[in-house]
Amino acid sequence: VQLINGRPDDAPLATDRGLYYGDGLFETIAVENGIPRFWIRHINRLEQGCRRLGIVCPDPGLLRSESDEVLAAARSAVLKILVTRGAAGRRGYGAEEGGEPTRIVQRLSWPPYPAAHQQTGVAVRVCSMRLGTNPVLAGIKHLNRLEQVLARREWDDGRISEGLVMDRKERLVEGTMSNVFLVANGALLTPDLQGCGVAGIMRSAVMDLAAASGIDCHVCAVDQDMLARADEVFLTNSLIGIWPVYRVDSCGYDIGPVTRALQKRLASGDGEGTGWYSR
Amino acid sequence: VQLINGRPDDAPLATDRGLYYGDGLFETIAVENGIPRFWIRHINRLEQGCRRLGIVCPDPGLLRSESDEVLAAARSAVLKILVTRGAAGRRGYGAEEGGEPTRIVQRLSWPPYPAAHQQTGVAVRVCSMRLGTNPVLAGIKHLNRLEQVLARREWDDGRISEGLVMDRKERLVEGTMSNVFLVANGALLTPDLQGCGVAGIMRSAVMDLAAASGIDCHVCAVDQDMLARADEVFLTNSLIGIWPVYRVDSCGYDIGPVTRALQKRLASGDGEGTGWYSR
C-alpha cells in the first residue's frame, strides 16, 4: 500500500532495491549516427560491476535488442541502462534468494553541453567536498552517487563546466561527471581509482588511444601540485568525449598538442577497437 | 522512451533522482497499536537530512495525513517514507531549478525478526568491509546504502543476526541496520558518527532514556579493544528496539542489568517524549 506524491500507485520501482539502497549499476552511452558508441566496453563494465556487487547481469544480447527497440531510428541520443538487484523483500539490506534483477533501458535526449567546449575548452574548479574511500565500490558505476550530487551543488556559475574532486588524502580523483588527465613532459597522467572514483569508458578509450599513439600514460596518485604544474589538462566522459581545460580555479592552461592529437584520433573513430557496435 | 524488464513503461520513478543517484532520504517507522512510534523524531531527522542535501522537505502535516491514509486500520506495520530530489532533468548530477521533490509513503509488513531476540539476545559478527568516511553524508539516513548491502552480504548463517562495521581507522561505527552500544563500568558508550554511520532514532531515544535513568552515556571513538572489554553490548533500531548481544564472533557477553533496565523503560513507553504521535 503506497502513495507517490499523494496518489495511490502500485509502481514496483517504489519498492525496488535500486531506489531503496542504490543497489545497482548504470551505463550512460552516447548514440551517434544511430550507433551506441563503445557498446562492448560499456557492457563489459556493467558485467564487472554486477560481479562486484553479486548481481546477476542481464544477458548482453537482450540488453542490445532492448536498446535497439528504444532507440528506434534515433540518430543522436543518450542510451541509459540501469540494472538493480531487484525488488526489496522483507529482509532489509539482505537480499531475498533467487531474486530477479531489474533492468531499465532508456532513450534520453542529449544534455545541453555547448558544442564549442571541445574546441575552446572549459574552466573548472576544485570542489571542497572530499570523496570517501571504499575499494569495494571504487571503479564501478554504481547507483550511490550522492557525493557527485553534493560536489555538483557547490557552484552555480554557468561559466564553470565541471568540478574536480579530491579524496581525503588530498589526492585528485576525478571530475563530478568525468575523468581527468594531465599532460606532463609529453606523457599522460591520470589518477588511480583504487579507493574511489568511476573508471570511465572514455578514460579507458583514451588510454588505449594514447598507447596506440606512442604516448605514455601513467596511472598514479595525483596531487594538487602535479595538477598545478601540468602542461595540459583535459576531461573525458562518454558524452563529452575530450574537453580541454583552460583554467582550474585561478590557474590557466594552454590547450596543447597532446590533447588535440587525442581528440583527433577519437573523432576519427579510432579507439572504438573492440568497442565498436557492429551491425 | 523506456523498457522496464522488457516492457514499455512510463513509470516516472525510472527517471527519478532517487533511483539514478540515491539522491534522497528515508525513514523506517515502527507502527505499534496503530501508532507510528517516535514520529516527531523521525520527521525531525528527515527534515535535517533534507537540509543537509538541499532538498525541500515535504510538509510534515502532509506526510502525517498520507501516513494515516496508507496505515488505515493497521495495528502493527512498518511505515516507510522516502523523499527524493525529484525527477532527473538534462543536467546530470546538477538539479533543475525549481524541481519538486518526490515523496513516497508506504505501508510494509513487519520483517520476520524472531520475537525472542529481545529476551535471549543475538550473536553478531564483525564485518570485513570498512565504511568510507564523508562527514557531509554522516548521520543522515540517505539512499546511498550500498555499503550496508555489501556488509550484509558477507554472511549467510541464519544464527548471525547482525554484522558490526568499522571505518578505515578500525573504529567501530554501527551495525549494518542498527546502532551499537557498549556498557563499561555502568556507563554507556556509543560510537560518534562524525565520519560515517546513521544516527538512529532508537539510538537517540536510548540516549535520552539513559539520561533520564541516571546512566552516563559517552559518544566517542570506540575501537575493537573497547568492544572486547565491554560488560554488555546491545543493538538498537526503530523496529528491533533493543537487542542484547550475547556473542561477537568468538567473544561472549552476559546480558546485563543496564541493557535490561533500558529495555524495560523502552517497553513502558518512556522515551517517546516529544516523539509520541498524539492523536
Boltz contact constraints between the chains, C-beta under 6 A:
constraints:
  - contact:
      token1: [A, 1]
      token2: [B, 70]
      max_distance: 6.0
  - contact:
      token1: [A, 1]
      token2: [B, 107]
      max_distance: 6.0
  - contact:
      token1: [A, 2]
      token2: [B, 106]
      max_distance: 6.0
  - contact:
      token1: [A, 3]
      token2: [B, 66]
      max_distance: 6.0
  - contact:
      token1: [A, 3]
      token2: [B, 70]
      max_distance: 6.0
  - contact:
      token1: [A, 3]
      token2: [B, 105]
      max_distance: 6.0
  - contact:
      token1: [A, 4]
      token2: [B, 104]
      max_distance: 6.0
  - contact:
      token1: [A, 5]
      token2: [B, 103]
      max_distance: 6.0
  - contact:
      token1: [A, 11]
      token2: [B, 11]
      max_distance: 6.0
  - contact:
      token1: [A, 11]
      token2: [B, 13]
      max_distance: 6.0
  - contact:
      token1: [A, 13]
      token2: [B, 11]
      max_distance: 6.0
  - contact:
      token1: [A, 13]
      token2: [B, 13]
      max_distance: 6.0
  - contact:
      token1: [A, 13]
      token2: [B, 14]
      max_distance: 6.0
  - contact:
      token1: [A, 14]
      token2: [B, 13]
      max_distance: 6.0
  - contact:
      token1: [A, 14]
      token2: [B, 104]
      max_distance: 6.0
  - contact:
      token1: [A, 18]
      token2: [B, 19]
      max_distance: 6.0
  - contact:
      token1: [A, 19]
      token2: [B, 18]
      max_distance: 6.0
  - contact:
      token1: [A, 19]
      token2: [B, 19]
      max_distance: 6.0
  - contact:
      token1: [A, 21]
      token2: [B, 145]
      max_distance: 6.0
  - contact:
      token1: [A, 21]
      token2: [B, 149]
      max_distance: 6.0
  - contact:
      token1: [A, 22]
      token2: [B, 22]
      max_distance: 6.0
  - contact:
      token1: [A, 22]
      token2: [B, 143]
      max_distance: 6.0
  - contact:
      token1: [A, 22]
      token2: [B, 144]
      max_distance: 6.0
  - contact:
      token1: [A, 22]
      token2: [B, 146]
      max_distance: 6.0
  - contact:
      token1: [A, 23]
      token2: [B, 149]
      max_distance: 6.0
  - contact:
      token1: [A, 54]
      token2: [B, 153]
      max_distance: 6.0
  - contact:
      token1: [A, 66]
      token2: [B, 3]
      max_distance: 6.0
  - contact:
      token1: [A, 70]
      token2: [B, 1]
      max_distance: 6.0
  - contact:
      token1: [A, 70]
      token2: [B, 3]
      max_distance: 6.0
  - contact:
      token1: [A, 90]
      token2: [B, 111]
      max_distance: 6.0
  - contact:
      token1: [A, 90]
      token2: [B, 112]
      max_distance: 6.0
  - contact:
      token1: [A, 92]
      token2: [B, 177]
      max_distance: 6.0
  - contact:
      token1: [A, 93]
      token2: [B, 148]
      max_distance: 6.0
  - contact:
      token1: [A, 93]
      token2: [B, 149]
      max_distance: 6.0
  - contact:
      token1: [A, 93]
      token2: [B, 152]
      max_distance: 6.0
  - contact:
      token1: [A, 93]
      token2: [B, 176]
      max_distance: 6.0
  - contact:
      token1: [A, 93]
      token2: [B, 177]
      max_distance: 6.0
  - contact:
      token1: [A, 94]
      token2: [B, 152]
      max_distance: 6.0
  - contact:
      token1: [A, 103]
      token2: [B, 5]
      max_distance: 6.0
  - contact:
      token1: [A, 104]
      token2: [B, 4]
      max_distance: 6.0
  - contact:
      token1: [A, 104]
      token2: [B, 14]
      max_distance: 6.0
  - contact:
      token1: [A, 105]
      token2: [B, 3]
      max_distance: 6.0
  - contact:
      token1: [A, 106]
      token2: [B, 2]
      max_distance: 6.0
  - contact:
      token1: [A, 107]
      token2: [B, 1]
      max_distance: 6.0
  - contact:
      token1: [A, 111]
      token2: [B, 90]
      max_distance: 6.0
  - contact:
      token1: [A, 112]
      token2: [B, 90]
      max_distance: 6.0
  - contact:
      token1: [A, 129]
      token2: [B, 136]
      max_distance: 6.0
  - contact:
      token1: [A, 132]
      token2: [B, 132]
      max_distance: 6.0
  - contact:
      token1: [A, 132]
      token2: [B, 133]
      max_distance: 6.0
  - contact:
      token1: [A, 132]
      token2: [B, 134]
      max_distance: 6.0
  - contact:
      token1: [A, 133]
      token2: [B, 132]
      max_distance: 6.0
  - contact:
      token1: [A, 134]
      token2: [B, 132]
      max_distance: 6.0
  - contact:
      token1: [A, 136]
      token2: [B, 129]
      max_distance: 6.0
  - contact:
      token1: [A, 136]
      token2: [B, 150]
      max_distance: 6.0
  - contact:
      token1: [A, 142]
      token2: [B, 146]
      max_distance: 6.0
  - contact:
      token1: [A, 143]
      token2: [B, 22]
      max_distance: 6.0
  - contact:
      token1: [A, 144]
      token2: [B, 22]
      max_distance: 6.0
  - contact:
      token1: [A, 144]
      token2: [B, 144]
      max_distance: 6.0
  - contact:
      token1: [A, 144]
      token2: [B, 146]
      max_distance: 6.0
  - contact:
      token1: [A, 145]
      token2: [B, 21]
      max_distance: 6.0
  - contact:
      token1: [A, 146]
      token2: [B, 22]
      max_distance: 6.0
  - contact:
      token1: [A, 146]
      token2: [B, 142]
      max_distance: 6.0
  - contact:
      token1: [A, 146]
      token2: [B, 144]
      max_distance: 6.0
  - contact:
      token1: [A, 148]
      token2: [B, 93]
      max_distance: 6.0
  - contact:
      token1: [A, 149]
      token2: [B, 21]
      max_distance: 6.0
  - contact:
      token1: [A, 149]
      token2: [B, 23]
      max_distance: 6.0
  - contact:
      token1: [A, 149]
      token2: [B, 93]
      max_distance: 6.0
  - contact:
      token1: [A, 150]
      token2: [B, 136]
      max_distance: 6.0
  - contact:
      token1: [A, 152]
      token2: [B, 93]
      max_distance: 6.0
  - contact:
      token1: [A, 152]
      token2: [B, 94]
      max_distance: 6.0
  - contact:
      token1: [A, 153]
      token2: [B, 54]
      max_distance: 6.0
  - contact:
      token1: [A, 176]
      token2: [B, 93]
      max_distance: 6.0
  - contact:
      token1: [A, 177]
      token2: [B, 92]
      max_distance: 6.0
  - contact:
      token1: [A, 177]
      token2: [B, 93]
      max_distance: 6.0
